[in-house]
Amino acid sequence: MEQLIQELKEHLIEELNLEEITPDEIDAEAPLFGEGLGLDSIDALEIILILEKYYGVKLRNTADAKPIFYSVKTLAQYIVDNRA
């Protein structure tokens, strides 16, 4: 799980152009949106693409995205639970 979390942080930095942040600066349990990393709805679409591109995981229902996209840790758990 730790390796997956580290990998996810690196993908987020690369795909969302967060060059000013290092993976170590991202708290795996901090919110991704709002007061945490400060991501927005466009970033949420990019995260959906990251899940599909790197992990082969599709988000079944976008209405369920809020708890899944809460933090890097919740994203990693979703990948573990839904990876083919």
KAJOZI-V132331 format. One record per residue. RES is the residue in one letter. SS is DSSP state (A for helix, B for strand, O for the rest). OMEGA is omega in whole degrees, 0 to 359 (NA if undefined). D_FIRST is the distance of its C-alpha to the first C-alpha in whole Angstrom. Layout:
RES|SS|OMEGA|D_FIRST + RES|SS|OMEGA|D_FIRST
This chain:
M|O|180|0 + E|A|179|4 + Q|A|178|5 + L|A|179|5 + I|A|179|6 + Q|A|179|9 + E|A|179|10 + L|A|178|10 + K|A|180|12 + E|A|178|14 + H|A|179|15 + L|A|180|16 + I|A|182|18 + E|A|187|20 + E|A|181|21 + L|O|179|22 + N|O|179|24 + L|O|187|23 + E|O|183|24 + E|O|183|25 + I|O|174|21 + T|O|179|19 + P|A|181|15 + D|A|181|16 + E|A|179|18 + I|O|176|16 + D|O|184|14 + A|O|182|11 + E|O|180|13 + A|O|178|16 + P|O|176|18 + L|O|183|18 + F|B|179|22 + G|O|187|25 + E|O|179|25 + G|O|179|21 + L|O|178|21 + G|O|179|24 + L|B|181|23 + D|O|185|25 + S|A|176|26 + I|A|178|26 + D|A|179|23 + A|A|178|22 + L|A|178|23 + E|A|179|22 + I|A|176|18 + I|A|179|19 + L|A|177|20 + I|A|180|17 + L|A|181|15 + E|A|186|18 + K|A|186|19 + Y|A|188|15 + Y|A|180|14 + G|O|182|17 + V|O|177|16 + K|O|176|19 + L|O|186|20 + R|O|184|22 + N|O|183|24 + T|A|177|24 + A|A|179|25 + D|A|189|22 + A|A|187|20 + K|A|179|21 + P|A|180|18 + I|A|184|16 + F|O|183|16 + Y|O|183|17 + S|O|176|14 + V|A|181|11 + K|A|179|9 + T|A|174|11 + L|A|180|11 + A|A|179|7 + Q|A|178|8 + Y|A|179|11 + I|A|180|10 + V|A|184|8 + D|A|188|11 + N|A|179|14 + R|O|182|13 + A|O|NA|16
